[in-house]
Amino acid sequence: MAGDQKAKGKKEQVKGKVKEAIGRATGNERMEAEGRAAQSKGDARQAKEKAKDVFKH
């Protein structure tokens, strides 16, 4: 299950980076902000899963 959450976090990070890049390229500030938000959400999910792994061992 933890692997699924880690993968989901990574997917959110990548999706956010793409969205941010498209927003920046097109001058769409809202899309750029949404991309940064998605990256942050992915970062938080990754950090949570890493913390769980530390306490598991």
C-alpha distance matrix in Angstrom:
0.0 3.8 5.4 5.2 6.6 8.8 10.0 10.7 12.6 14.5 15.4 16.8 18.7 20.3 21.1 22.7 24.8 26.1 27.0 28.7 30.6 31.8 32.8 34.7 36.4 37.5 38.5 36.1 35.3 33.1 30.8 30.8 29.8 27.0 25.7 25.9 24.1 21.2 21.1 21.2 18.3 16.2 17.6 16.7 13.0 13.1 15.2 13.1 10.1 12.9 14.5 11.6 11.7 15.4 15.6 13.3 15.9
3.8 0.0 3.8 5.3 5.1 6.2 8.6 9.7 10.5 12.4 14.1 15.3 16.6 18.5 19.8 21.0 22.8 24.5 25.6 26.9 28.8 30.4 31.3 32.9 34.8 36.2 36.9 34.7 33.6 31.7 29.5 29.1 28.0 25.5 24.0 23.8 22.1 19.5 18.8 18.7 16.2 13.9 14.7 13.9 10.4 9.9 11.7 9.9 6.6 9.1 11.0 8.5 8.4 12.2 12.9 11.0 13.5
5.4 3.8 0.0 3.8 5.4 5.0 6.1 8.5 9.8 10.5 12.2 14.2 15.3 16.5 18.1 19.8 21.2 22.6 24.1 25.6 27.1 28.7 30.0 31.5 33.0 34.6 35.6 33.7 33.0 31.2 28.6 28.2 27.6 25.1 23.2 23.3 22.1 19.1 18.2 18.8 16.6 13.7 14.7 14.9 11.4 10.2 12.9 12.1 8.6 10.4 13.2 11.4 10.4 14.1 15.5 13.6 15.4
5.2 5.3 3.8 0.0 3.8 5.5 5.1 6.1 8.6 9.9 10.4 12.3 14.3 15.4 16.2 18.2 20.0 21.1 22.2 24.1 25.8 26.9 28.2 30.1 31.5 32.8 33.9 31.7 31.1 29.1 26.5 26.5 25.9 23.0 21.4 22.0 20.5 17.3 17.1 17.9 15.2 12.6 14.6 14.6 10.9 10.8 13.9 12.8 9.9 12.6 15.1 13.4 13.3 16.9 18.0 16.3 18.6
6.6 5.1 5.4 3.8 0.0 3.8 5.4 4.9 6.1 8.6 9.7 10.5 12.4 14.3 15.1 16.3 18.5 20.0 20.8 22.3 24.4 25.7 26.5 28.3 30.2 31.4 32.1 29.8 28.9 26.8 24.5 24.4 23.3 20.6 19.3 19.4 17.6 14.7 14.5 14.7 12.0 9.7 11.5 11.0 7.2 7.7 10.7 9.3 7.1 10.3 12.5 11.2 11.9 15.2 16.3 15.3 17.9
8.8 6.2 5.0 5.5 3.8 0.0 3.8 5.4 5.1 6.3 8.6 9.9 10.7 12.5 14.2 15.3 16.7 18.6 19.9 21.1 22.8 24.6 25.6 27.0 28.8 30.4 31.2 29.3 28.3 26.6 24.2 23.5 22.8 20.5 18.6 18.4 17.3 14.4 13.3 13.8 11.9 8.8 9.8 10.3 7.1 5.6 9.0 9.0 6.4 8.4 11.5 11.0 10.8 13.9 15.8 15.1 17.0
10.0 8.6 6.1 5.1 5.4 3.8 0.0 3.8 5.4 5.1 6.1 8.6 9.8 10.6 12.1 14.1 15.4 16.6 18.1 19.8 21.2 22.6 24.1 25.7 27.0 28.6 29.7 27.9 27.4 25.8 23.0 22.6 22.4 19.8 17.6 18.2 17.4 14.0 13.3 14.7 12.8 9.4 11.4 12.6 9.5 8.5 12.2 12.6 10.2 12.1 15.2 14.7 14.3 17.5 19.5 18.5 20.2
10.7 9.7 8.5 6.1 4.9 5.4 3.8 0.0 3.8 5.5 5.0 6.2 8.7 10.0 10.4 12.1 14.3 15.4 16.2 18.1 20.0 21.1 22.2 24.1 25.7 26.8 27.8 25.6 25.0 23.0 20.4 20.4 19.9 17.0 15.3 16.1 14.8 11.4 11.5 12.8 10.2 7.5 10.4 11.2 8.0 8.6 12.2 12.1 10.7 13.3 15.9 15.4 15.9 19.0 20.5 19.9 22.1
12.6 10.5 9.8 8.6 6.1 5.1 5.4 3.8 0.0 3.8 5.4 5.1 6.3 8.8 9.9 10.5 12.5 14.4 15.3 16.4 18.5 20.1 20.9 22.4 24.4 25.8 26.4 24.3 23.3 21.6 19.2 18.6 17.8 15.5 13.6 13.5 12.4 9.4 8.6 9.5 7.4 4.1 6.6 7.8 5.3 5.5 9.1 9.7 9.0 11.1 13.7 14.0 14.7 17.3 19.1 19.1 21.2
14.5 12.4 10.5 9.9 8.6 6.3 5.1 5.5 3.8 0.0 3.8 5.4 5.0 6.3 8.5 9.8 10.7 12.5 14.2 15.3 16.7 18.5 19.9 21.1 22.7 24.4 25.4 23.8 23.1 21.9 19.1 18.2 18.1 16.1 13.4 13.6 13.6 10.4 8.8 10.8 9.8 6.1 7.8 10.3 8.5 7.2 10.9 12.4 11.3 12.4 15.6 16.2 16.1 18.6 20.9 20.8 22.4
15.4 14.1 12.2 10.4 9.7 8.6 6.1 5.0 5.4 3.8 0.0 3.8 5.4 5.2 6.0 8.4 9.9 10.7 12.1 14.1 15.4 16.6 18.1 19.9 21.1 22.5 23.8 22.0 21.8 20.2 17.2 17.0 17.2 14.6 12.1 13.4 13.2 9.5 9.1 11.8 10.4 7.4 10.3 12.5 10.5 10.4 14.0 15.1 14.1 15.8 18.7 19.0 19.2 21.9 24.0 23.6 25.5
16.8 15.3 14.2 12.3 10.5 9.9 8.6 6.2 5.1 5.4 3.8 0.0 3.8 5.5 5.1 5.9 8.6 9.9 10.3 11.9 14.1 15.3 16.1 18.0 19.8 20.9 21.7 19.5 18.9 17.1 14.4 14.2 13.9 11.2 9.2 10.2 9.5 5.8 6.1 8.6 7.1 4.9 8.3 10.2 9.0 9.9 13.0 14.1 14.0 15.9 18.3 19.0 19.8 22.2 24.1 24.2 26.3
18.7 16.6 15.3 14.3 12.4 10.7 9.8 8.7 6.3 5.0 5.4 3.8 0.0 3.8 5.5 5.1 6.2 8.8 9.9 10.5 12.3 14.3 15.2 16.4 18.3 20.0 20.6 19.0 18.1 17.1 14.4 13.2 13.2 11.5 8.5 8.7 9.2 6.3 4.2 7.3 7.5 4.9 6.7 9.8 9.6 9.4 12.1 14.1 14.3 15.3 17.9 19.2 19.7 21.6 23.9 24.4 26.1
20.3 18.5 16.5 15.4 14.3 12.5 10.6 10.0 8.8 6.3 5.2 5.5 3.8 0.0 3.8 5.3 5.1 6.3 8.6 9.8 10.6 12.4 14.2 15.3 16.5 18.4 19.7 18.4 18.2 17.5 14.3 13.3 14.3 12.6 9.2 10.5 11.7 8.7 7.2 10.8 11.1 8.5 10.4 13.6 13.1 12.4 15.5 17.5 17.1 18.0 21.0 22.1 22.2 24.3 26.8 26.9 28.4
21.1 19.8 18.1 16.2 15.1 14.2 12.1 10.4 9.9 8.5 6.0 5.1 5.5 3.8 0.0 3.8 5.5 5.2 6.1 8.5 10.0 10.7 12.2 14.2 15.4 16.5 17.9 16.1 16.2 15.0 11.6 11.5 12.6 10.1 7.3 9.7 10.4 7.2 7.5 11.1 10.8 9.2 12.0 14.5 13.9 14.3 17.4 18.9 18.8 20.3 22.9 23.8 24.3 26.6 28.8 28.9 30.7
22.7 21.0 19.8 18.2 16.3 15.3 14.1 12.1 10.5 9.8 8.4 5.9 5.1 5.3 3.8 0.0 3.8 5.4 5.1 6.0 8.5 9.9 10.3 12.0 14.1 15.3 15.9 14.0 13.4 12.3 9.4 8.6 9.2 7.2 3.9 5.9 7.1 4.7 4.8 8.3 9.0 8.3 10.4 13.0 13.4 14.0 16.4 18.2 18.8 20.1 22.3 23.7 24.5 26.4 28.5 29.1 31.0
24.8 22.8 21.2 20.0 18.5 16.7 15.4 14.3 12.5 10.7 9.9 8.6 6.2 5.1 5.5 3.8 0.0 3.8 5.5 5.1 6.1 8.6 9.8 10.4 12.2 14.2 15.0 14.1 13.7 13.7 10.7 8.8 10.4 9.7 5.9 7.1 9.7 8.1 6.6 10.2 11.8 10.5 11.7 14.9 15.6 15.3 17.6 19.9 20.4 21.0 23.5 25.2 25.6 27.3 29.8 30.4 31.9
26.1 24.5 22.6 21.1 20.0 18.6 16.6 15.4 14.4 12.5 10.7 9.9 8.8 6.3 5.2 5.4 3.8 0.0 3.8 5.4 5.1 6.2 8.5 9.9 10.5 12.3 13.9 13.0 13.7 13.6 10.0 9.2 11.7 10.5 7.2 9.7 12.0 10.1 9.7 13.4 14.4 13.1 14.9 17.9 18.2 18.1 20.7 22.8 23.0 23.9 26.6 27.9 28.2 30.2 32.6 33.0 34.5
27.0 25.6 24.1 22.2 20.8 19.9 18.1 16.2 15.3 14.2 12.1 10.3 9.9 8.6 6.1 5.1 5.5 3.8 0.0 3.8 5.5 5.2 6.1 8.5 9.9 10.6 11.8 10.1 10.7 10.0 6.3 6.4 8.8 7.3 4.7 8.2 10.0 8.7 9.5 12.7 13.6 13.3 15.4 17.9 18.3 19.0 21.4 23.2 23.8 25.1 27.4 28.7 29.5 31.4 33.6 34.1 36.0
28.7 26.9 25.6 24.1 22.3 21.1 19.8 18.1 16.4 15.3 14.1 11.9 10.5 9.8 8.5 6.0 5.1 5.4 3.8 0.0 3.8 5.5 5.0 6.1 8.6 9.9 10.2 9.1 8.7 9.1 6.3 4.0 6.8 7.1 4.3 6.2 9.2 9.1 9.0 11.8 13.6 13.7 14.9 17.5 18.7 19.2 21.0 23.2 24.2 25.1 27.2 28.9 29.8 31.3 33.5 34.5 36.1
30.6 28.8 27.1 25.8 24.4 22.8 21.2 20.0 18.5 16.7 15.4 14.1 12.3 10.6 10.0 8.5 6.1 5.1 5.5 3.8 0.0 3.8 5.4 5.1 6.1 8.6 9.7 9.9 10.5 11.8 8.9 6.9 10.3 10.8 8.0 9.7 12.9 12.5 11.8 14.9 16.8 16.3 17.4 20.4 21.4 21.3 23.4 25.8 26.5 27.0 29.4 31.2 31.7 33.2 35.7 36.5 37.9
31.8 30.4 28.7 26.9 25.7 24.6 22.6 21.1 20.1 18.5 16.6 15.3 14.3 12.4 10.7 9.9 8.6 6.2 5.2 5.5 3.8 0.0 3.8 5.4 5.0 6.1 8.3 8.0 9.9 10.8 7.6 7.3 10.9 10.9 8.9 11.6 14.2 13.6 14.0 17.1 18.4 18.2 19.8 22.5 23.2 23.6 25.9 27.9 28.5 29.5 31.9 33.4 34.0 35.8 38.1 38.7 40.4
32.8 31.3 30.0 28.2 26.5 25.6 24.1 22.2 20.9 19.9 18.1 16.1 15.2 14.2 12.2 10.3 9.8 8.5 6.1 5.0 5.4 3.8 0.0 3.8 5.5 5.3 5.7 4.6 6.1 7.3 4.8 4.4 8.1 8.8 8.0 10.2 12.7 13.0 13.7 16.2 17.8 18.3 19.8 22.1 23.3 24.0 25.9 27.9 29.0 30.0 32.0 33.7 34.6 36.2 38.4 39.3 41.1
34.7 32.9 31.5 30.1 28.3 27.0 25.7 24.1 22.4 21.1 19.9 18.0 16.4 15.3 14.2 12.0 10.4 9.9 8.5 6.1 5.1 5.4 3.8 0.0 3.8 5.5 5.1 6.3 7.0 9.6 8.0 5.9 9.5 11.3 9.9 11.1 14.2 14.9 14.8 17.1 19.3 19.7 20.5 23.1 24.6 24.9 26.5 28.9 30.1 30.6 32.7 34.7 35.4 36.7 39.1 40.2 41.7
36.4 34.8 33.0 31.5 30.2 28.8 27.0 25.7 24.4 22.7 21.1 19.8 18.3 16.5 15.4 14.1 12.2 10.5 9.9 8.6 6.1 5.0 5.5 3.8 0.0 3.8 5.6 7.8 9.9 12.2 10.3 9.2 12.9 14.1 12.6 14.3 17.4 17.6 17.5 20.2 22.2 22.1 23.2 26.0 27.2 27.3 29.2 31.6 32.4 33.0 35.3 37.2 37.7 39.2 41.7 42.5 44.0
37.5 36.2 34.6 32.8 31.4 30.4 28.6 26.8 25.8 24.4 22.5 20.9 20.0 18.4 16.5 15.3 14.2 12.3 10.6 9.9 8.6 6.1 5.3 5.5 3.8 0.0 3.8 5.4 8.6 10.7 9.2 9.3 12.9 13.8 13.2 15.4 17.9 18.2 18.9 21.5 23.1 23.4 24.9 27.3 28.4 29.0 31.0 33.1 34.0 35.0 37.1 38.8 39.6 41.2 43.5 44.3 46.0
38.5 36.9 35.6 33.9 32.1 31.2 29.7 27.8 26.4 25.4 23.8 21.7 20.6 19.7 17.9 15.9 15.0 13.9 11.8 10.2 9.7 8.3 5.7 5.1 5.6 3.8 0.0 3.8 6.0 9.0 8.8 8.3 11.3 13.2 13.1 14.5 17.0 18.1 18.8 20.8 22.7 23.6 24.6 26.8 28.4 29.2 30.7 32.8 34.1 35.0 36.8 38.8 39.8 41.1 43.3 44.4 46.2
36.1 34.7 33.7 31.7 29.8 29.3 27.9 25.6 24.3 23.8 22.0 19.5 19.0 18.4 16.1 14.0 14.1 13.0 10.1 9.1 9.9 8.0 4.6 6.3 7.8 5.4 3.8 0.0 3.8 5.5 5.5 6.3 8.8 10.2 10.9 12.7 14.5 15.7 16.9 18.8 20.3 21.5 22.9 24.8 26.2 27.4 29.0 30.7 32.2 33.3 35.0 36.7 38.0 39.5 41.4 42.5 44.5
35.3 33.6 33.0 31.1 28.9 28.3 27.4 25.0 23.3 23.1 21.8 18.9 18.1 18.2 16.2 13.4 13.7 13.7 10.7 8.7 10.5 9.9 6.1 7.0 9.9 8.6 6.0 3.8 0.0 3.8 5.5 5.0 6.1 8.6 9.8 10.6 12.3 14.2 15.4 16.6 18.4 20.0 21.0 22.6 24.5 25.7 26.9 28.7 30.5 31.5 32.9 34.8 36.3 37.5 39.4 40.7 42.7
33.1 31.7 31.2 29.1 26.8 26.6 25.8 23.0 21.6 21.9 20.2 17.1 17.1 17.5 15.0 12.3 13.7 13.6 10.0 9.1 11.8 10.8 7.3 9.6 12.2 10.7 9.0 5.5 3.8 0.0 3.8 5.4 5.1 6.2 8.6 9.9 10.5 12.3 14.3 15.3 16.5 18.4 19.9 21.1 22.6 24.4 25.7 27.0 28.8 30.3 31.6 33.2 34.9 36.3 37.9 39.1 41.4
30.8 29.5 28.6 26.5 24.5 24.2 23.0 20.4 19.2 19.1 17.2 14.4 14.4 14.3 11.6 9.4 10.7 10.0 6.3 6.3 8.9 7.6 4.8 8.0 10.3 9.2 8.8 5.5 5.5 3.8 0.0 3.8 5.4 5.0 6.1 8.7 9.7 10.4 12.3 14.2 15.2 16.5 18.3 19.9 21.0 22.5 24.3 25.7 27.1 28.6 30.2 31.7 33.1 34.8 36.5 37.5 39.6
30.8 29.1 28.2 26.5 24.4 23.5 22.6 20.4 18.6 18.2 17.0 14.2 13.2 13.3 11.5 8.6 8.8 9.2 6.4 4.0 6.9 7.3 4.4 5.9 9.2 9.3 8.3 6.3 5.0 5.4 3.8 0.0 3.8 5.5 5.1 6.4 8.7 10.0 10.8 12.6 14.4 15.5 16.6 18.6 20.2 21.2 22.7 24.6 26.1 27.1 28.8 30.6 31.8 33.2 35.2 36.4 38.3
29.8 28.0 27.6 25.9 23.3 22.8 22.4 19.9 17.8 18.1 17.2 13.9 13.2 14.3 12.6 9.2 10.4 11.7 8.8 6.8 10.3 10.9 8.1 9.5 12.9 12.9 11.3 8.8 6.1 5.1 5.4 3.8 0.0 3.8 5.3 5.1 6.2 8.7 9.9 10.6 12.4 14.3 15.2 16.5 18.5 20.0 21.0 22.6 24.5 25.7 26.9 28.8 30.4 31.6 33.3 34.7 36.9
27.0 25.5 25.1 23.0 20.6 20.5 19.8 17.0 15.5 16.1 14.6 11.2 11.5 12.6 10.1 7.2 9.7 10.5 7.3 7.1 10.8 10.9 8.8 11.3 14.1 13.8 13.2 10.2 8.6 6.2 5.0 5.5 3.8 0.0 3.8 5.5 5.0 6.2 8.6 9.8 10.5 12.3 14.1 15.3 16.5 18.4 19.9 21.1 22.7 24.4 25.7 27.2 28.8 30.4 32.0 33.0 35.4
25.7 24.0 23.2 21.4 19.3 18.6 17.6 15.3 13.6 13.4 12.1 9.2 8.5 9.2 7.3 3.9 5.9 7.2 4.7 4.3 8.0 8.9 8.0 9.9 12.6 13.2 13.1 10.9 9.8 8.6 6.1 5.1 5.3 3.8 0.0 3.8 5.4 5.1 6.2 8.7 9.9 10.6 12.3 14.3 15.4 16.5 18.4 20.0 21.3 22.6 24.4 26.0 27.2 28.8 30.7 31.7 33.7
25.9 23.8 23.3 22.0 19.4 18.4 18.2 16.1 13.5 13.6 13.4 10.2 8.7 10.5 9.7 5.9 7.1 9.7 8.2 6.2 9.7 11.6 10.2 11.1 14.3 15.4 14.5 12.7 10.6 9.9 8.7 6.4 5.1 5.5 3.8 0.0 3.8 5.5 5.1 6.2 8.7 9.9 10.4 12.3 14.3 15.3 16.4 18.4 20.1 21.0 22.5 24.5 25.8 27.0 28.9 30.2 32.2
24.1 22.1 22.1 20.5 17.6 17.3 17.4 14.8 12.4 13.6 13.2 9.5 9.2 11.7 10.4 7.1 9.7 12.0 10.0 9.2 12.9 14.2 12.7 14.2 17.4 17.9 17.0 14.5 12.3 10.5 9.7 8.7 6.2 5.0 5.4 3.8 0.0 3.8 5.4 5.1 6.2 8.6 9.8 10.6 12.4 14.2 15.3 16.5 18.5 20.0 21.1 22.8 24.5 25.9 27.4 28.7 31.0
21.2 19.5 19.1 17.3 14.7 14.4 14.0 11.4 9.4 10.4 9.5 5.8 6.3 8.7 7.2 4.7 8.1 10.1 8.7 9.1 12.5 13.6 13.0 14.9 17.6 18.2 18.1 15.7 14.2 12.3 10.4 10.0 8.7 6.2 5.1 5.5 3.8 0.0 3.8 5.4 5.0 6.2 8.6 9.9 10.6 12.3 14.2 15.4 16.7 18.4 20.0 21.3 22.8 24.6 26.2 27.1 29.3
21.1 18.8 18.2 17.1 14.5 13.3 13.3 11.5 8.6 8.8 9.1 6.1 4.2 7.2 7.5 4.8 6.6 9.7 9.5 9.0 11.8 14.0 13.7 14.8 17.5 18.9 18.8 16.9 15.4 14.3 12.3 10.8 9.9 8.6 6.2 5.1 5.4 3.8 0.0 3.8 5.4 5.1 6.1 8.6 9.9 10.5 12.2 14.2 15.4 16.4 18.3 20.0 21.1 22.6 24.6 25.7 27.6
21.2 18.7 18.8 17.9 14.7 13.8 14.7 12.8 9.5 10.8 11.8 8.6 7.3 10.8 11.1 8.3 10.2 13.4 12.7 11.8 14.9 17.1 16.2 17.1 20.2 21.5 20.8 18.8 16.6 15.3 14.2 12.6 10.6 9.8 8.7 6.2 5.1 5.4 3.8 0.0 3.8 5.4 4.9 6.1 8.6 9.8 10.4 12.2 14.3 15.2 16.4 18.4 20.0 21.0 22.8 24.3 26.3
18.3 16.2 16.6 15.2 12.0 11.9 12.8 10.2 7.4 9.8 10.4 7.1 7.5 11.1 10.8 9.0 11.8 14.4 13.6 13.6 16.8 18.4 17.8 19.3 22.2 23.1 22.7 20.3 18.4 16.5 15.2 14.4 12.4 10.5 9.9 8.7 6.2 5.0 5.4 3.8 0.0 3.8 5.4 5.1 6.3 8.7 9.9 10.6 12.5 14.3 15.4 16.7 18.6 20.2 21.6 22.7 25.1
16.2 13.9 13.7 12.6 9.7 8.8 9.4 7.5 4.1 6.1 7.4 4.9 4.9 8.5 9.2 8.3 10.5 13.1 13.3 13.7 16.3 18.2 18.3 19.7 22.1 23.4 23.6 21.5 20.0 18.4 16.5 15.5 14.3 12.3 10.6 9.9 8.6 6.2 5.1 5.4 3.8 0.0 3.8 5.4 5.1 6.2 8.6 9.9 10.7 12.3 14.2 15.5 16.6 18.6 20.4 21.1 23.2
17.6 14.7 14.7 14.6 11.5 9.8 11.4 10.4 6.6 7.8 10.3 8.3 6.7 10.4 12.0 10.4 11.7 14.9 15.4 14.9 17.4 19.8 19.8 20.5 23.2 24.9 24.6 22.9 21.0 19.9 18.3 16.6 15.2 14.1 12.3 10.4 9.8 8.6 6.1 4.9 5.4 3.8 0.0 3.8 5.5 5.1 6.1 8.6 10.0 10.5 12.3 14.3 15.4 16.6 18.7 19.9 21.7
16.7 13.9 14.9 14.6 11.0 10.3 12.6 11.2 7.8 10.3 12.5 10.2 9.8 13.6 14.5 13.0 14.9 17.9 17.9 17.5 20.4 22.5 22.1 23.1 26.0 27.3 26.8 24.8 22.6 21.1 19.9 18.6 16.5 15.3 14.3 12.3 10.6 9.9 8.6 6.1 5.1 5.4 3.8 0.0 3.8 5.4 5.1 6.1 8.7 9.9 10.5 12.4 14.3 15.4 16.8 18.3 20.6
13.0 10.4 11.4 10.9 7.2 7.1 9.5 8.0 5.3 8.5 10.5 9.0 9.6 13.1 13.9 13.4 15.6 18.2 18.3 18.7 21.4 23.2 23.3 24.6 27.2 28.4 28.4 26.2 24.5 22.6 21.0 20.2 18.5 16.5 15.4 14.3 12.4 10.6 9.9 8.6 6.3 5.1 5.5 3.8 0.0 3.8 5.5 5.1 6.3 8.7 10.0 10.7 12.5 14.5 15.8 16.5 19.0
13.1 9.9 10.2 10.8 7.7 5.6 8.5 8.6 5.5 7.2 10.4 9.9 9.4 12.4 14.3 14.0 15.3 18.1 19.0 19.2 21.3 23.6 24.0 24.9 27.3 29.0 29.2 27.4 25.7 24.4 22.5 21.2 20.0 18.4 16.5 15.3 14.2 12.3 10.5 9.8 8.7 6.2 5.1 5.4 3.8 0.0 3.8 5.4 5.2 6.2 8.6 9.9 10.6 12.5 14.6 15.3 17.2
15.2 11.7 12.9 13.9 10.7 9.0 12.2 12.2 9.1 10.9 14.0 13.0 12.1 15.5 17.4 16.4 17.6 20.7 21.4 21.0 23.4 25.9 25.9 26.5 29.2 31.0 30.7 29.0 26.9 25.7 24.3 22.7 21.0 19.9 18.4 16.4 15.3 14.2 12.2 10.4 9.9 8.6 6.1 5.1 5.5 3.8 0.0 3.8 5.5 5.1 6.1 8.6 9.9 10.6 12.6 14.2 16.0
13.1 9.9 12.1 12.8 9.3 9.0 12.6 12.1 9.7 12.4 15.1 14.1 14.1 17.5 18.9 18.2 19.9 22.8 23.2 23.2 25.8 27.9 27.9 28.9 31.6 33.1 32.8 30.7 28.7 27.0 25.7 24.6 22.6 21.1 20.0 18.4 16.5 15.4 14.2 12.2 10.6 9.9 8.6 6.1 5.1 5.4 3.8 0.0 3.8 5.5 5.1 6.3 8.8 10.0 10.9 12.3 14.9
10.1 6.6 8.6 9.9 7.1 6.4 10.2 10.7 9.0 11.3 14.1 14.0 14.3 17.1 18.8 18.8 20.4 23.0 23.8 24.2 26.5 28.5 29.0 30.1 32.4 34.0 34.1 32.2 30.5 28.8 27.1 26.1 24.5 22.7 21.3 20.1 18.5 16.7 15.4 14.3 12.5 10.7 10.0 8.7 6.3 5.2 5.5 3.8 0.0 3.8 5.4 5.0 6.3 8.8 10.1 10.4 12.8
12.9 9.1 10.4 12.6 10.3 8.4 12.1 13.3 11.1 12.4 15.8 15.9 15.3 18.0 20.3 20.1 21.0 23.9 25.1 25.1 27.0 29.5 30.0 30.6 33.0 35.0 35.0 33.3 31.5 30.3 28.6 27.1 25.7 24.4 22.6 21.0 20.0 18.4 16.4 15.2 14.3 12.3 10.5 9.9 8.7 6.2 5.1 5.5 3.8 0.0 3.8 5.4 5.0 6.4 8.9 9.8 11.2
14.5 11.0 13.2 15.1 12.5 11.5 15.2 15.9 13.7 15.6 18.7 18.3 17.9 21.0 22.9 22.3 23.5 26.6 27.4 27.2 29.4 31.9 32.0 32.7 35.3 37.1 36.8 35.0 32.9 31.6 30.2 28.8 26.9 25.7 24.4 22.5 21.1 20.0 18.3 16.4 15.4 14.2 12.3 10.5 10.0 8.6 6.1 5.1 5.4 3.8 0.0 3.8 5.4 5.1 6.5 8.6 10.5
11.6 8.5 11.4 13.4 11.2 11.0 14.7 15.4 14.0 16.2 19.0 19.0 19.2 22.1 23.8 23.7 25.2 27.9 28.7 28.9 31.2 33.4 33.7 34.7 37.2 38.8 38.8 36.7 34.8 33.2 31.7 30.6 28.8 27.2 26.0 24.5 22.8 21.3 20.0 18.4 16.7 15.5 14.3 12.4 10.7 9.9 8.6 6.3 5.0 5.4 3.8 0.0 3.8 5.5 5.3 6.1 9.0
11.7 8.4 10.4 13.3 11.9 10.8 14.3 15.9 14.7 16.1 19.2 19.8 19.7 22.2 24.3 24.5 25.6 28.2 29.5 29.8 31.7 34.0 34.6 35.4 37.7 39.6 39.8 38.0 36.3 34.9 33.1 31.8 30.4 28.8 27.2 25.8 24.5 22.8 21.1 20.0 18.6 16.6 15.4 14.3 12.5 10.6 9.9 8.8 6.3 5.0 5.4 3.8 0.0 3.8 5.5 5.0 6.6
15.4 12.2 14.1 16.9 15.2 13.9 17.5 19.0 17.3 18.6 21.9 22.2 21.6 24.3 26.6 26.4 27.3 30.2 31.4 31.3 33.2 35.8 36.2 36.7 39.2 41.2 41.1 39.5 37.5 36.3 34.8 33.2 31.6 30.4 28.8 27.0 25.9 24.6 22.6 21.0 20.2 18.6 16.6 15.4 14.5 12.5 10.6 10.0 8.8 6.4 5.1 5.5 3.8 0.0 3.8 5.5 5.8
15.6 12.9 15.5 18.0 16.3 15.8 19.5 20.5 19.1 20.9 24.0 24.1 23.9 26.8 28.8 28.5 29.8 32.6 33.6 33.5 35.7 38.1 38.4 39.1 41.7 43.5 43.3 41.4 39.4 37.9 36.5 35.2 33.3 32.0 30.7 28.9 27.4 26.2 24.6 22.8 21.6 20.4 18.7 16.8 15.8 14.6 12.6 10.9 10.1 8.9 6.5 5.3 5.5 3.8 0.0 3.8 5.5
13.3 11.0 13.6 16.3 15.3 15.1 18.5 19.9 19.1 20.8 23.6 24.2 24.4 26.9 28.9 29.1 30.4 33.0 34.1 34.5 36.5 38.7 39.3 40.2 42.5 44.3 44.4 42.5 40.7 39.1 37.5 36.4 34.7 33.0 31.7 30.2 28.7 27.1 25.7 24.3 22.7 21.1 19.9 18.3 16.5 15.3 14.2 12.3 10.4 9.8 8.6 6.1 5.0 5.5 3.8 0.0 3.8
15.9 13.5 15.4 18.6 17.9 17.0 20.2 22.1 21.2 22.4 25.5 26.3 26.1 28.4 30.7 31.0 31.9 34.5 36.0 36.1 37.9 40.4 41.1 41.7 44.0 46.0 46.2 44.5 42.7 41.4 39.6 38.3 36.9 35.4 33.7 32.2 31.0 29.3 27.6 26.3 25.1 23.2 21.7 20.6 19.0 17.2 16.0 14.9 12.8 11.2 10.5 9.0 6.6 5.8 5.5 3.8 0.0
